[in-house]
Amino acid sequence: MASGGRGRVQAQPVADPDDRYGVRDERLLTGATVITGVRTIASVALAAAAAYEQSLTLLVVALVVYWVGDMLDGFYARVRDCETRIGAVLDIMCDRFNAAAFYIGLAWLQPDLSPAIFVYLAEFMVVDFFLSIAFLAWPVRSPNYFFVVDRPTWVWNWSKPAKAVNSALFAVLLLVTGWMWVGLAIATALLVLKCVSLHRLLRIGLPVPGGRG
């Protein structure tokens, strides 16, 4: 295992080879999971306030808190060498809660965007969620390191450009342009990509990778 030095970003993609699934390192309470919890509560509270006040500005603030907190908890986990599989799953679940709060709030405030929003939520909260937790079938720390299992699936889903397209691009486009049909086209394209990724993942060998032969 790499040691956790200050100011040095750690990248430990695979669990301890002497402990195949990293069980010895697993714990719920770390600095990163605390950040995850705080940003989740803060963002959802702001989204709820935005719906109550009918305020798009508050809703945008909720989205920013979610995005900044999501970047911060991952950065902290790498710097402090406290990446855990438990933390990765918690982060994935909280991302969905934050996204649902924001997008349902946006549909409440701008119902004309609802078709695009609900296709996106089907993609992000169902298909992408399944893809994201599938890393648990392999001894890797999180989906961010899925390149050690299958690089194309990682490039399509968890590389930095893929993450930007899957999260930031759709939200920014809807907020800036209000173009429902373009948003619907992007959401549908993302859903197709996720289904293709899921098909590839199933061909790799879920739920027991390497179990044959």
N, C-alpha and C positions, 0 to 999 in steps of 0.2 A: 504493500500500500504506500502511496505517496504521502509524505508528511505535509501538514498544513502550515506553511509559512506565511507570514504577513506580506501582503502586497503581491503575492505570486499566485496567479490563477492556476488552479489544478484542473486537470482533465483526466479523470480516471474512468474510461469507458466501460471496463469490464470489472466485475466483482473480483475480490481476492481469489486467486486460483486455488488456494487451500480451503476456501469456503465458498463453494460454487455460486451460491445466490447471495452472498454478502450478508448472511444472517447475523454474523457477529457485529457488524457495523450498524445494523438497523435500529432506529429509535425514532419515536414520533417527534419529540421536542428538540428542535435545533433552532439556531438563529434564523435559518432560512424558512422553516415552517412557521415561526412566529411572524415573520414578514408576510408570508402567504396569508396567514389568518387575519392580520391587521388590514392588509390591502383589500381582502375580500369583504370584510365587514364594512370598511369605509366606503368602498365603491358601491356595494349594494344599498347601504344607507343613503348615499347621495342619489342613487337611481330612484329609490322609493320617494325621497323628498322631491325629486324632479317631477315624478308622476303626480304627486299631491299638489305641487305648486304650478303644474303645467309649464315647466321651465325647461326648454331645450338646452339652455346654458348649463344648468345644473347637471343635466344628463351627459353633456360633453365632458364636464369635469369628472363625473363618475367614470367615464371611459378612460380618461387620461390617468386617473388614479389606478385603475385596473392595469393599464399597459405599463406604467412606470413601476408599479409594485411587482408586476410579473417579471420585468427585466431585472429588478433589484434582487428578488429572492433567488433567482438563478445565479446572478453574479456573486452574491454573498456565499451561496453554497459552494461555488467553485473556488473562490478566494480562500474561504475558511476550511476547505476540504471536508465539507459536511454533507455532500450529496448522498442521499439515500433513496432506495426504491420506494419506501413509504412516503418520503417527501415528494418524489416525482408523482406518485398517484394522487396525493393530496393537492398538488399544484394543478394537475389535470382536471380534477373534480371542481376545484375552486374557479378555474378558468371558465368552466361551463356555467357555473352559478353567476359569475360576473357578466358573462356574455348574455345569458338569458335575461338578467335584470336590465341590462342596457337595451337589448333589442326589443324586448316586450314593452319597455318604456317608450322606445322610439315608435313602435307600432301604435301605442296608445296616443302619442302626440301627433303622429303623422300616419293615419291609417291607410292612406293611399300607397304607402310603401310596404304594406303587410305581405303581399304575395312574395316579394323578393326576400323579405325578412324570414318568413316561415320556411321557405325552401333552404335558406342558409342555416337556420336553426336545425333542420332535419339533418343537414350535412355535418354540422359542427358538433351537435349534441348526441348524435346517434352513431353515424358511420365513423366520423373522425375520433369520437370517444373510444369506440372499439379498437380502432387502429392504434390509438395512443397507449392504451393499457396492454396491448398485445406484447409489448416489450417484456412483460413479466414472464413470458414463456422462455426467455433467454437470460443468461447471466450478465445483463448489461444494466447500467445504473439508471438510465432513463431513455425515452425515445430520441433524445439528442444524440445518442451514441449508437443508433440503430445501423449506422454505416458498417459496423463490424459484423452485422448479420446479413444485410442486403442493402447495398449502396443505392440502387435506383429507388427503392421505397423510401429511403432516408432523404434523397434529393428531392423527391416529389412532395414530401410531407414535413420534414423537420429541419431541412437546411434553412439558413437565414432568409433567402429569397422566398422559399415556400411558405415559411411562417408569416412573412410580411404580406404575401398575397392572400393567405387564408384568413388573416385577422384584420390587418390595418387597411388594405386596399378596399375591401368591401364597405367597411364602416365609413371611411373617409369619402368614398364616392357617393354614398347615400346622403351623407351630411352636407357635402359641398354642392352636389348637383341636384339631388332629389330625383334622379332619373330612375324610376322604378324598373322600367323594362331593361335597361342596361344592368342594373343590379340583379334582376332576375336571371339574366343571361350569365352573369358571373357566378351567381350562386349555383345555377344548374351545372355550369362547367366544373365548378369545384366538387359538386356532388358526383359527377361522372368520374372525375379524377380519383376521388376517394373510393368509389366502387371498384375502379380498376386496381387501385392499390390493395384493396381488400382481397380481390381475386388473386392477385400476385402473392399476397401474404398466405392465403389458404393453400396455394400451390407449394409454397416453401415448406409447409408442414405443421401448421397449427392443428390441434393444440399440443402435439408432442413432437417438437422439432428434433430431427435426428433419430426418431424412434424406430424408423424402418431400417431394415438391413443391418 
